[in-house]
Every structure is written in structure tokens, then in C-alpha cells.
Amino acid sequence: MALSISSSIAISTSSTFHSSDPKPPQIGSIRVLERPYGGGVNSSQRWTLVKPLNAEPQRRVAATIVASEVAETQEEDFELLAGDLENASPLEIMDRALEKFGNDIAIAFSGAEDVALIEYARLTGRPFRVFSLDTGRLNPETYKFFDEVEKHYGIRIEYMFPDAVEVQALVRSKGLFSFYEDGHQECCRVRKVRPLRRALKGLRAWITGQRKDQSPGTRSEIPVVQVDPVFEGIDGGIGSLVKWNPVANVKGRDIWNFLRTMNVPVNSLHSQGYISIGCEPCTRAVLPGQHEREGRWWWEDAKAKECGLHKGNIKQEDGAQVNGNGVAHLNGTATVADIFNTQNVVNLSRTGIENLTKLENRKEPWLVVLYAPWCPYCQAMEESYVDLAEKLAGSGVKVGKFRADGEQKEFAKRELELGSFPTILFFPKHSSQPIKYPSENRDVDSLMAFVNALR
């Protein structure tokens, strides 16, 4: 994602400011907008002032009105505000954010369906700014989309780039594709997280496109507004930056209905099967039955599919435990219900799966999924797996599940070939050696073809 800001503020060139007047917020160098988003404004009559996101904040005596607004922001109870806005529409939340922070807030735009944020901002009728992170490794389609968005809204996206020296050191020491071998976190830290940190130091608030359904295991508790727990704003220190998530409670399909209804331009990669879009080497189209985040860093475990930009919103699943009602407790607070709950799917215990692996002559073959209920990719295939179990009922093939996270994970990795969640195994009738499902297609037809080839 490229950090950029664009301002939709237009100021007449004939205006003059006197020393006794409160000075308007300084946003840096002047750039003429060719087509302001509101339309009907001659570019020769209006100017747009843009302050680079990484610009050093000006330490000067603020006008009384500005100082009072800052004080109000600092005293705001954002947890209480989040509760008040929990059932508000994205448009209402966006309007409140822009009203409260004015020129000190910017929309984070990744070049994907979060273009909806820009459309919501336009609909408020208020000035707004946009920023994006250009990692240097985005798809050509994403760069073309940035240009299309700029022209559609009459804005200029100001991109934040990674530090050239840091990128050079990383590539020279580890190569261009080190993330395939030792994980994506180091590359993301250099190309995304640090540029974002620099950008946010020039703001008091930012607006993101995070949704709870994007990654149910890690983003399911995102509030619509919060004090950012990780990054710092212009005043410095934890607590100096506010994070707004206007579409936190919106489903992905509703975002797309909104984009189609408003005739908003979208990234052409979406029509090729891409849902979550990041850097070109780390993004691919998703397959039927897969969760949208499975197109990102597909060679890594489900829990690793975050780049660090929203670290403060990520829940930790390692401490998950299950109570007697089949509900997983995460770190003693949040809960995630168990999945694949149907009479046609046998819930195997540790002893049950061990016995199944030892049998050389089974009465019937078994299909077993190794899963974790918090894993979004397991959740995404729940419907197809339950449907498959229903189709196989009475066919002589048993369908089961084994929860393989927590204390069982090491056993599953050692004895059951667990690589990442979900892993699907077929236990033939006359062999003790299970056969691992090799495909990432988890639709009913693909799974059924696998079973029929081996039964």
C-alpha cells in the first residue's frame, strides 16, 4: 500500500491572510488540481495545498481555535465514542472523523476495495486527504488504478516510499525474494511499516479499511474508532494518534454492492480473482472455498498473514483453549465457536486420531481435516466440508475433524504432516499411511474428486 495524501481543500488565489488573523493549517507546497472532486471548479481559480505526510511538524503558537480543538481531541473518550458509533453507518463514521480532525487526518489507501473509503469521504462533502504506501513491488494494475482514482476524484495521491538504503541493504544481503524462505515480516517492516510510521508522525488521526470479516481469527474485534495502540501521531508518544475504521462492521459483499451502486472505479485485479491485494510477489488470486486472505503470503501459516500495519488490532491465538461447550477462549477473553459442527462429521480426540493412524485394516476409509476454529481459512471451507460430509453420509466413507492447534500442534506436525491450517488427510481402508490432500481447491467438487480417486 502506498502512503499518499491528497487534499480536496480548495483556496482562492485572491485570498490574503493578515498577521492578526488566525493562520490556516499549513499543508506545504502548492499544487493545482486539474479536476477537483466536486466538479465545476476552474483549476485556474483554485489551488490545493498539500503537506507531505513525512514533513516535520511546525512548532509554533497555534491559533486559539486550533488549540481548543486539540485539547478537545486529547480529552475525548474514544472507547465511549466507539460504543456510540458501533451501529452507525460508514458514512456517518467518516463524517464524524473528518469533522473532528479536519486537515490532521488522512485516509490510508491500499489500491484495493478500500477505494470505498474515498467514496464515503467524497459523499460527506468535507475536505479530505488520502495517503498510500508504494513498496516498489506493486502490480502494474495497482499503479494504473492509483492513476484512475486520482483522475476520477480530482485528487493527488502523495506516496510514501521505503528508505532506499534499507532496501538496498536487505536485497544485497538476502536477495530479492528472501521472504519465500524466512517469512515476509522483515521485508514488510522495511517496505511498509517504517514508511507508514514516518507518515503517521505528521497526522493526529488516520482512516483505514479494516473489516472484521477480512480475517475473523485476528481482526474480529476491531472497533470503529480507537486510540492507536502502536503508532504515534504528530505530538509524539503512545496515545497521540487516533485510528478510525469506518467499515469495520461491513461485510465484504456489502462493500462491493456499494462500489457497484456508486459506479466507483476498482482495481482490475479483482476481476482476475484477487480479493486482498498487496505486493505482486506476495499476492495471488484465491480459489473456490478459500478465504480472501489466503491469497496473501500463501506459503506461510494462517496466523502469519499480517504485514504489521495493523499490529495493534491483531489477536493472539497461541493461548487458545477450549471449554466443555466447544468454545475456544483466546487469552482468557475473546471466544471463537467451534466449527464443522454436524452429525455427519465425527469429532476425533487425540486418542481417536492416534488409533486411526495405527490401524492397517479399517472397516471404512476416513477423510479428516486438521483445523483450528480461529483460522479464517478453516472457517472459509466450513460450508463446503459440511456439505461434503452430508453427501458422503451412508457411502461407506467416514468424515472427521481433529483440532490440531494449541497443545496438539506439535503432535500433528510430527505425526500427521500438518503444515498449515487446514490440512486434509485421507485414510485408505487397507493402509495405515494417510494421504494428504495436495490441492488448495476446497470446494465440494474438488474434495469429492479426491475422495472418489482413493476410496
N, C-alpha and C positions, 0 to 999 in steps of 0.2 A: 504494500500500500504506500502511496507516495504522499508525503505530508505537504499540503499546499494550503494556502489560504487565498480566498478570493473575497473581495468585498463588493457588496452590492450597494454601498453608500455612494450617493452622487452629490457633489457640492458644486455650486455655481462658481465659475471662474471670476465673476464680478464681485464676489463677496470679499469683504475685508474684515479683519479682526483687530479690535483696538486693545491696547495693553490693559485697559481696565475691565475688559470683558473676560468671562471665563473662557479659557482656551479649549478648543475641541480636542478630543484624543488625537495624538499624533500617530499616524499609521505609516509614515515613511515616504518613500518615493512616489511620484505621481505617475499614473498610467491611465490613458484614455480608454474607456470601454467602447468597443465598437457597437455593441448592441446590448444595453442594459436589460436585465431580465424582465423588467416591467413593460418594455416596448414603448415606442412613441417618443423616445428621448433622443435628441440630436447629440451625437458624440462631440460635436464642436462646442456645445454649450455646457457640458458637464464633465467632471473629472472623477476618477476613482483614486482614493488614497490607500495605499497598501503598505502595511508594516510587516517586514519579513518575520516569520514566527521565531526565528532564532536571533532576532535583534536584541541587543542589550536594553533592558527596561530603563527608561529615563527617570532618574531620581530627582524629582523637582517637587515643589509645593503644589499640590493639586488644588483645583478649584473646590469651593465648599460643596457644591452639588456632587462632585465626583467622590470626595472624601466621605460624604454621608452614605453614598451608595456602597462604597467598600465596607464601611462599618456595618451596614445592614447585611451584606453578604457574609461577613465573618460571624455575625450573631445568629444567622439563620440555622434552624434545626432541620437539617436536610433529611434526617431519618423520619421526622414527623411529616415533612413535605412529601417524601416518597409515599408514605401511607395515604396522604390526602389525594395524591395523583395516581394511586395504584390502578384505579378503574377509569382514568382519564384517557382520551383518545391521543394518538401520537401527535396530532395537530395541536391539541391543547397543551401537551407537554412541551412541544417545540416552541410554541408561542411564549410559554412561561419562561423557558430558558433564554430565549433571545431578548425578551423584555427585561429580565433581571440582570443579564451580563453585557448586553449591548455589544460593543466592539471588542470586549475581552473574552469572547467565546468563539470557537470555530468548530465546524463540522469536520470530522475525520472521514475521509472518503477513500475507499479501497479499490474502486473501479469495478465493483460488483453490484448486487441488488441494493446495496446501501445508497444508491442514487436516489432512493425513495426519501432519504433524509433531506436532500437538496430540494426535492419537490415539495415536501412539507414546509420547509423554510420559506420557499417562494410563496406558498399559499398563505402564510401568516402576513405577508405584506411588509415585513420588517427587514431592515438591512441584515445581511448575514455574510459570514466568511467560511471558506472551505479550505481544507488542507489535505495533503496526501503524501505518502512515502514512496519515493521512487528508489527501489532497491538496486536498479540497474539490471535486473533479471526478470522483468515482467514480460508477459506475452505481447507480441506485436498488436494483437487485438485489443489489449487493455490500453496501450498507448493511443490507439486510434479512438477508443471510447472516451478517453480523457478529452481529446480534442473535440469530439462530438458534444460532450457535456458542456464544455466551455462555450461553444457556439450556440447551443440550444438555450442556455441560461444567460448568455452575455456576460460571463464572468471570466476571471483568470485564476487558474489553479497555480499556486506557488508551491513547488515541490521541495521537499527536504531530501537530501542525498546523504548516503553514508560517508564517513570520513575516508578520503582516498588512501591515506597512509595505513589505516587499519585494514581496509580491504586488500591493499597490496600485500601487507604482512601475512594475512590469512591465506591468500591464494598462493603466494610464493612458498609458504611453509607446508601447506596441506593440500594444495591443488584446487581445481575449480569445483570439484564435486565431493568434497570431504564429508558432506552431510549424509551421503549414502552409507558411509562407513561408521561414523561415530556420532550420528544424530544431528538434527538441524538446529539445535539451540545456539551453538556458537555462531553460526552464520547469521541466524536471525538477530542475535544480540548485536552484531556489527552492522548489519544492513537495515535493521528495522527498529530495534528497541532503543539504541542510543540516539539515532536521529529523532525518534519520537520524543525522547526525554528532552532533547535540545529545543524542540518545537514547543512543547508544553510549558517550558520555562518562560515563554512570552505570553502566556494566557492565564486567566483565572478560572476558566471552565472549558470543557470540550464535550462534543456530542458524538456518540458512537452508534453503530448499527447493530450492536449485540442483541440477540434474541435468546430467550430461554430454550427454545426448541432447536437451536443450532447445535448444541452439544448437551443433551439432557443430563449427562453424568457430571459435567463440570460447570455449566452455566445456568442451571435450573433455578437459581436463587438471585438472579440479577435484579436489583431494584431499578426503578425508572430514574432515580436521581440519588447520588451518594457523594460523600466526600471521598475523593480518590485515595485509596489506601496505599498506593505505591509511588505515583509520580508527584512531582512538585510543580506549583504554579509560579507566577511572576514574583510573588512575595517570599518564596522560599519556605522550605520546611514541610513536613507531612501535615496535611490539613489545609494547604494553601491552594488546592485545586479541586474543583467540583466536576463530577462526571455525570453526564446526562445520557440515558439510554431510552429514548422515546418509544422505540419499537420492541422493548423488552418483552411485552406481553402479547405481541402479534405473531401469529403463525406464518411460516414461510409462504404458504399458499395464499394467504391474505395479502402479503406484501406484493406478490405477483399479480393478484387481481387488481390491486391499487395501481401498479405500474401500467398495466394494460388499459385500465379505465382512463387514466390521465395521459395516455399516449407518451409515456416517458421513454427516452432512448435507453437501451440496455446493451451490455457487453455481448458481442456476437458469440463469445464462447459459450454462453448459456444455451444457445440453440444447438451446440455440439455435445451437450451432455454434462457440461461443467456447471456446478452449483456454487460451491465455495471456491473462490478464485484467489490465488496468491501468486508466488513466483513461478515462472514457467517450469523449471526443473522439479518443482515440488508439488505440482498440481496436475491432476488428470480428471477426465470425465468419470462419473460414477456409474455403476452398473445397476441393473434392476435389483431391488431388495436391499441396496446399500444406503447407509445414512450419508447425508451431504458432506460431512466432514471426512468421510473415507476417501475422498478424492485428494486429501492433503496428507503429505508425508506417509504414504501408504505402506512403506516398508517398516514403520515403527509401530509400537504397541499403542492401543487406543488411548491410554492415559497421556501420551506424549504429544497429542495433536493440538498443541497450542504454541504460538510463537513467542509469547511473553508480553504482548501488547496489553493484554487484559489479565495479567497475573493476579491482580487483586480480587478478581471475580471467580477464580478457579478453585473449586472444592478439591480436597484431597481424599482419594478413595482408599488409600492403603490401610486405613484403620477400620474398614468396614466390617461390621459384624451382623449376624442375623439372629433375630429373636424367634420365639416359638411360633409367631404368626407369619413367618416367611418374609419379614420386612427387614431390609438392610439398614443399619444405623451407621451413618458416616460421621466419624469423630465425635460420636455421642450426641449429635444434634440432628442434622438433616436425615431424612429417611428416603429410601428408594424401594418400592414394592418389588417383589419377585416377579419374574416373567416366565413365559411358556407354561402358564397355569391352565391345564386342561386335562381331563381324564385320559386322554389319548397319549399323553407324554408322561413317562414314568420318571419320578424324581429319585435319582440314584444317590445313595450315601457314599462315603469313602469306602466302606466295606463292600457295598454293592458294585462299585466300579472296579475294585480290586478283584472281586470274584469273577466279574465278567471278563477281565483281561486274562485270567488264568485258565478259563475253560477252553478246551480244544474242540470239544464236540457239543455245541449248543443246540438246543431244541429249535431255535429260530435265530435268524440274524438280527442284529441290533444297529440302529442308527442313533448316535449320541452326540449332542452338542455340548462342548465345554464352554461355559459362559460366565459372565459377571453381570448381575442385574443393573448395575450403574453404567455399563458400557453402552454408548449410544449406537454402536454397530450391532450389538446383540439386540437392542431394543428395535432397531430398524428391521431386523429379519424375523421378529416375533410372529407377525401375522402370517408370513409365508411358511414358517416352520410349524405353526399350529395347524394351518391348512394341510400341510403335507401329512402330519400325524393323523388327521381326520381321514385323508384319502387312503392311508396305509392301514387304518383300523380293520382288523379281520383279514388282512392279506398275508399274515404269517411273518411280517417284519415288525419288530418292536421298536418304538421310538422313545428315547430317553433324554435326560439332561443331567449334567453334573456341574455344580457350581465350583469353579476352579480358581477363584481368586483367594485372597487372604492366606490363611494357613495351608490351603490346599494347592497353592500355585506352584510351589517348588516340586511337589509330588507330580502334578500334572505336566510340568515341563520335563521332568525326568522320565516318567513312565508312559505318558500319553501324547508326547510330541507337541505339547502346547507351545505355540509360538506367540500368537496374539489372539485376542478375543474377536469374534467367536471362532473356535476350531471345531470342525465337524468330522466325526470318525464313524466308519462303518465296520462292524464286527461280523465277518462272514460266519456262516453256520458251522463250517468244518475247519476253521483256522483260528489260532489264538492271536495271530498278528492283526491288529486293526489297520484299516486302510484310510488314510487321511484324504478328505475331500480337497482336491487341488485348486478348484476354481473360486473366484470371488463373486460369481453369479449366485445369488442366494434366493432367486425366485423359485416358485414351486416346481415349474417345469424342469429347471436345471437340476434341482435336488432330486427330483423323481427319476430323471435320466441316469443320474449317478447310482441311485439305489437299484434300478432295473438292470443296469450293466453288471452288477455284482451279486445280486440275490440268487 
